[in-house]
Amino acid sequence: MVREAVSDGADVVALMTAVLKGDRKALGVRTVSLKDRMQAAEWLAERGFGKTIPVVDLPEERPQVSFEDQLQAWMEQLPPALREPLARELDAQFYAAIDAEVAKAEAAVRANLPGPPIDIRDFVVAHRADCLTIPGVRDVTLSDSYDIILEVDAEVPDDRLMWIEREACKRLRHPVVTKRRSR
């Protein structure tokens, strides 16, 4: 009933628009104050575009400090005589855990692999003599997981060890693992 009386709100909008524009003739008044015009503008804006969301200033939060940052700060406060061995021990534990996870994953993969398509033992025996001609290689064996292992002298430097691995892979056309022979 109210909607019908105001033409579904069109009459109310027309009135507020006339106030906003200061249309004295349409309103039948001598003057329209600035305060009334501002209120009409606010009323029209809220209904046309929605009410503004209040802005709340939140207090600044201190940044969260991670456990690693706290540990680093604590370690920096230690005397160097304690800090260095502790850092070595933590690094060793970290790398040991990673190595254990890698070994576990490799074992799981090997457990699901089928046996080699050819008898790898015969392959190693056939190419053993060729691998023993590589300088630094002392023995060629086969592991239980079918890895070809080259035993090399303990004195072989790391860069030479990488060359030996590449050379053996070229000759065998098969991946190899190098292992330094203990004295």
N, C-alpha and C positions, 0 to 999 in steps of 0.2 A: 504494500500500500504506500509506504514511504518512497520506495523506488519509483513508483508510478508518478507520485506527486512532483518529483524532481527530475523526471525524464531519465531514469537510470543514472542519475548523477550529473547529467549534462548541464542542468541549470546551476548546480553547485560549482562546477568547473567554470562555467561562464561568469558567475558572480566573482569567484576568486581571481579570474583572469582580468576582469574589469578593475578590481581593487589593485592588482599588481600593476596594471597599466595606468592607474590613476584616472580612469574614465568617469568624470564627474557626472556627465549627462546620463550614462547608463545606470549609475548608482543613485542619482538624484540628490547629491550632496554638493556643498560648496567646495570643499577640499578633501583630499585623501592624504592622511599623514604618512610620513616615511615609515613609521613604525608599523602601520597597517599594511603598507605595501610589502615590507620585509616579511611580515608574518604570512601574507598571501604567497609570497615567493617560496618560503619554507614549506608551507602546506602543499603547494603544487609539486615542489621538488620531491617531497617525501612520497607522495602518491604516484608520481610519474616515474621516479627512479629508485625508490626505496629509501628507508632511513639510513643515515650514515652509521657506520660501525664505530663505536667509541674506541679511541686509541688509548691504550693503557701502557704507561711506562713501567716496564718491569725492571727490578734491580738487576744489575749485572751479576751473573754467576761467575764464580771463579772457575777457570777451566779445569776439567777433570785431569788428574795426573795418573798416568797408567802405571801398572806395577813395574814395567821395564824402566820407566823414567825414575821411579822411586829407588829401584835397585841401583841404577846408574849413579844417582845422587849419593846414595849410601856408599857405593864403592869408591867414589871420588873423595870421600871424607877419610877413607882408610889410609894408613901410611903405605908408601910404595912397597915396603918389605912384605906387607900382607896382601896388598892389592894384586900384585903380579902373580903369585902362586894361586891365589883364589881365582883369578881370571883364567889361568891355564886349566885349572881343575874344572871350572864351569864349562869352558870350551870343550874339554875332553869328554865330559858327560854329554854335552849336547851332540857332538859328532858321533859318539858311541851309540846314542839313541837313534840317530839317523841311520847309521850303518846297520844297526839291528833291524830297523824297519825295512831297509832296502834288502837285506839278506832274507828276511821273512817273505817279502813280496817276490823276490827271485825264486825262492824255494817253492812258493805256491805256483808260480808260472811254470817252473820246470816239472812240477808234479803233474801238471795238466798237458804237457807236451808229449807227443808220441815219440817213440824211439827213432833213431836216425834211419833214413831210408836205405843207407848202405851200412855195412859194418864199418864203423868209424875206426875200430881197432886195426883192421887191415889197412885202412887209409893212413893212419899214423905210422904204422910199421913201414909202409911203402915210402913215405916221405920223410922218415926220421933222419936218414942219412943226409938228405938235402938240407934240413934245418940245422943239423950239427955243423954244417960248413959256415954258418953265420957266425962271425966273430963275437965271442962272449957267451954263446949258447952252450951249455954243458950237458943238458938232457932234455928229452921230449917225452912227456907222459900224457896219459888220458885220465881225467877225473871220472868219478862215478856219475857225474851229471853231463858227461860227454864233452867237457871243455878240454881243448888241447892246451896243455901247460908247458911253457918253455922255462926251464930252469936256467938262470943266468948267473954269472959271477956276482958276488956281493959288491964288488968295487965298481960295477958298471954305473956311470952317471945317468941321471934321469933322462937327459936329452938323447943319450945313446940307447937307453931302454926303449924309448918311443920309436926310434929308428928300427930297432930289432923287431918290435911288434909289427910295424908296417911291412918290413921285409918278409917276415914269416907269413903274414896275411897274403902278400902278393904271391909267394911261392906255393902256399897251400890252398889259396882261394877259400879260406875258412878263417873265422875269427880265432884268435889265440889269447891266452892269458899269460903274462909274464910273472915269474916269481923269482925273487933273489934267493940264491942258495946261501944258507947260513954257513958261517965258517966252522 
